[in-house]
Amino acid sequence: MNRNIVGRHFDLTDAIKSYVDEALDSLDKYNLDIISATTIISANEKKGKKGFAVEFVVNLKDKNSIVITQNDKDVYAATDLAIERVKKSLRRHADKIKSHKINSFKDLGDDAVAVLDFDQNVTNDEIEIVPMDLELHKPLSFDEAMDALREEKNRQFIVFNDHDGLMRVMYKRADGKYGLY
């Protein structure tokens, strides 16, 4: 990780540089590919009050960046608060990456069998075609859809064709009435 510590309108001491370096060392535990971390410490004076602004710019791989700015009266307190916010952002980013798991065929284990394996073992004489009853899958009218939705307790919606041939959806509402799309 490339580190850069800059002071604006403020002279950086070795103690502050080592404090920021130690704070940046704690970011390695998230196992994210951090390319660079830039720390900008600037002195502010507003309405006669002196304060410090600490800004962390953390560049991650895949063009992800985290920018945190923290203001405080003390430079050490501002650094502590800012580094905690950076850690929280990195933790959220790491959790997002871990929860976005893509399952591959290898992840399914030994029980999974590819469809291509079935096709290679089955000859044309062994293929069995199962006929389906088309009456179950015919288009419903409005009245038939309403009756079917009333009779079945588990079904929450039903698709049917209206008089104009448009596909419509009828659904059960929470208040017991029926909605129509």
ChimeraX attribute file (.defattr): number of C-alpha atoms within 10 A of each C-alpha:
attribute: neighborCount
match mode: 1-to-1
recipient: residues
	/A:1	14
	/A:2	10
	/A:3	14
	/A:4	14
	/A:5	16
	/A:6	17
	/A:7	15
	/A:8	12
	/A:9	10
	/A:10	12
	/A:11	12
	/A:12	14
	/A:13	10
	/A:14	9
	/A:15	9
	/A:16	16
	/A:17	16
	/A:18	11
	/A:19	15
	/A:20	18
	/A:21	15
	/A:22	11
	/A:23	16
	/A:24	20
	/A:25	11
	/A:26	11
	/A:27	19
	/A:28	11
	/A:29	9
	/A:30	14
	/A:31	9
	/A:32	15
	/A:33	12
	/A:34	17
	/A:35	16
	/A:36	15
	/A:37	21
	/A:38	17
	/A:39	23
	/A:40	16
	/A:41	26
	/A:42	19
	/A:43	18
	/A:44	18
	/A:45	9
	/A:46	7
	/A:47	6
	/A:48	7
	/A:49	8
	/A:50	12
	/A:51	16
	/A:52	21
	/A:53	20
	/A:54	25
	/A:55	22
	/A:56	23
	/A:57	17
	/A:58	23
	/A:59	19
	/A:60	17
	/A:61	11
	/A:62	8
	/A:63	7
	/A:64	11
	/A:65	15
	/A:66	15
	/A:67	16
	/A:68	18
	/A:69	19
	/A:70	19
	/A:71	20
	/A:72	18
	/A:73	14
	/A:74	12
	/A:75	18
	/A:76	15
	/A:77	15
	/A:78	21
	/A:79	26
	/A:80	16
	/A:81	17
	/A:82	23
	/A:83	23
	/A:84	15
	/A:85	18
	/A:86	21
	/A:87	18
	/A:88	12
	/A:89	15
	/A:90	19
	/A:91	16
	/A:92	12
	/A:93	16
	/A:94	14
	/A:95	12
	/A:96	11
	/A:97	11
	/A:98	10
	/A:99	9
	/A:100	8
	/A:101	8
	/A:102	8
	/A:103	8
	/A:104	8
	/A:105	11
	/A:106	8
	/A:107	9
	/A:108	10
	/A:109	9
	/A:110	8
	/A:111	6
	/A:112	10
	/A:113	11
	/A:114	9
	/A:115	8
	/A:116	8
	/A:117	9
	/A:118	10
	/A:119	11
	/A:120	8
	/A:121	8
	/A:122	10
	/A:123	9
	/A:124	7
	/A:125	6
	/A:126	8
	/A:127	9
	/A:128	7
	/A:129	6
	/A:130	6
	/A:131	6
	/A:132	8
	/A:133	8
	/A:134	7
	/A:135	7
	/A:136	8
	/A:137	8
	/A:138	10
	/A:139	15
	/A:140	17
	/A:141	15
	/A:142	17
	/A:143	11
	/A:144	12
	/A:145	20
	/A:146	17
	/A:147	11
	/A:148	15
	/A:149	19
	/A:150	13
	/A:151	9
	/A:152	9
	/A:153	8
	/A:154	7
	/A:155	12
	/A:156	13
	/A:157	17
	/A:158	16
	/A:159	17
	/A:160	19
	/A:161	16
	/A:162	16
	/A:163	8
	/A:164	6
	/A:165	10
	/A:166	8
	/A:167	13
	/A:168	13
	/A:169	15
	/A:170	18
	/A:171	18
	/A:172	16
	/A:173	12
	/A:174	7
	/A:175	6
	/A:176	7
	/A:177	8
	/A:178	15
	/A:179	11
	/A:180	12
	/A:181	8
